[in-house]
Amino acid sequence: MKLIQTVEAEGAVLCHDITQIIKGVTKDAVFRKGHVVTKEDIPVLLSVGKDQLYVWEKEEGMLHENDAAEILCAMCKGGNMERSQAKEGKIELTAACDGLLKVDNQGLKAVNRFGR
């Protein structure tokens, strides 16, 4: 993680949510952790008082958490499962139909050993 000037943030990946607070109106994230900053985002970030941002610093051998979630999802998702969008390093898998979930014990161990 590194601190950069917001005006230089195009293409950077946010390390935390950016919250906008308007008293009596809203208190919500205008951008979520993992968002890739676009040129159009910069004026919005400045308008909520963010002159500097903590962004993800890519290092060899390191993955963004959403990229890691995509890899795990590909390893785990079965034919009768639906997935959510990657968010905060997670993808939720849910049943696409009624039935019984069977877990492949060797596959589970392979997932748990992944990256060791």
C-alpha positions as CSV (number, residue, x, y, z in Angstrom):
1,M,0.0,0.0,0.0
2,K,1.3,3.5,-0.8
3,L,0.0,7.0,-0.4
4,I,-0.3,9.1,-3.7
5,Q,-1.8,12.4,-4.7
6,T,-5.4,12.0,-5.9
7,V,-4.7,14.0,-9.1
8,E,-2.1,11.2,-10.1
9,A,-4.4,8.3,-9.2
10,E,-5.8,7.3,-12.6
11,G,-5.4,3.6,-13.0
12,A,-4.6,3.0,-9.3
13,V,-6.6,0.5,-7.1
14,L,-8.1,1.8,-3.9
15,C,-7.1,0.1,-0.7
16,H,-10.1,1.2,1.3
17,D,-13.7,2.5,0.8
18,I,-14.1,6.2,0.2
19,T,-17.1,7.5,2.2
20,Q,-19.2,10.6,1.5
21,I,-21.0,12.1,4.4
22,I,-23.7,14.7,3.8
23,K,-25.3,15.4,7.2
24,G,-28.9,14.3,7.3
25,V,-28.8,13.1,3.7
26,T,-26.3,10.3,3.1
27,K,-23.4,8.4,4.6
28,D,-22.2,5.8,2.1
29,A,-19.2,4.7,0.1
30,V,-18.8,6.6,-3.2
31,F,-16.0,4.2,-4.1
32,R,-15.3,0.7,-2.7
33,K,-12.0,-0.9,-1.8
34,G,-10.6,-2.4,-5.0
35,H,-12.1,0.2,-7.3
36,V,-9.8,1.2,-10.2
37,V,-9.7,5.0,-10.3
38,T,-10.7,6.6,-13.6
39,K,-10.0,10.1,-14.9
40,E,-13.7,10.9,-14.2
41,D,-13.4,9.7,-10.6
42,I,-10.7,12.3,-9.7
43,P,-13.0,15.3,-9.4
44,V,-15.4,13.3,-7.2
45,L,-12.6,12.2,-4.9
46,L,-11.4,15.7,-4.6
47,S,-15.0,16.9,-3.8
48,V,-15.2,14.6,-0.8
49,G,-11.9,15.9,0.5
50,K,-9.5,13.2,-0.7
51,D,-6.3,15.0,-1.8
52,Q,-4.3,11.8,-1.2
53,L,-5.3,8.2,-1.5
54,Y,-3.9,4.9,-0.2
55,V,-3.6,2.6,-3.3
56,W,-2.5,-0.9,-3.8
57,E,1.1,-1.3,-4.8
58,K,1.6,-4.2,-7.1
59,E,4.5,-6.4,-6.1
60,E,5.9,-9.5,-7.9
61,G,4.1,-12.6,-6.6
62,M,1.2,-10.6,-5.1
63,L,-2.4,-10.6,-6.3
64,H,-5.1,-8.2,-5.7
65,E,-7.7,-9.8,-3.4
66,N,-10.4,-9.8,-6.1
67,D,-8.1,-11.6,-8.5
68,A,-7.3,-14.2,-5.9
69,A,-11.1,-14.6,-5.3
70,E,-11.6,-15.2,-9.0
71,I,-8.9,-18.0,-9.0
72,L,-10.5,-19.7,-6.0
73,C,-14.0,-19.4,-7.5
74,A,-12.8,-21.1,-10.7
75,M,-11.4,-23.9,-8.6
76,C,-14.5,-24.4,-6.5
77,K,-17.6,-23.5,-8.6
78,G,-19.7,-26.5,-9.7
79,G,-22.2,-26.7,-12.5
80,N,-25.2,-26.0,-10.4
81,M,-23.8,-23.0,-8.6
82,E,-24.2,-19.3,-9.3
83,R,-21.6,-16.7,-8.3
84,S,-21.7,-13.1,-7.2
85,Q,-19.4,-10.4,-8.4
86,A,-16.0,-10.2,-6.7
87,K,-16.1,-7.7,-3.9
88,E,-13.7,-7.1,-1.0
89,G,-11.8,-10.3,-1.9
90,K,-14.9,-12.5,-1.8
91,I,-17.2,-14.3,-4.3
92,E,-20.3,-15.9,-2.9
93,L,-21.3,-19.2,-4.4
94,T,-25.0,-20.2,-4.1
95,A,-27.1,-23.1,-5.3
96,A,-28.7,-22.7,-8.7
97,C,-31.2,-25.5,-7.9
98,D,-32.4,-27.7,-5.0
99,G,-30.2,-30.6,-4.2
100,L,-27.4,-32.1,-2.1
101,L,-24.0,-30.5,-2.0
102,K,-21.2,-33.1,-2.2
103,V,-17.7,-32.0,-1.3
104,D,-14.8,-33.6,-3.1
105,N,-12.4,-34.2,-0.2
106,Q,-9.3,-34.2,-2.4
107,G,-10.4,-31.1,-4.2
108,L,-11.0,-29.3,-0.8
109,K,-7.5,-30.2,0.3
110,A,-6.1,-29.0,-3.0
111,V,-7.8,-25.6,-2.5
112,N,-6.6,-25.4,1.1
113,R,-3.0,-26.2,0.0
114,F,-3.1,-23.7,-3.0
115,G,-0.2,-21.3,-2.9
116,R,1.9,-23.2,-0.3
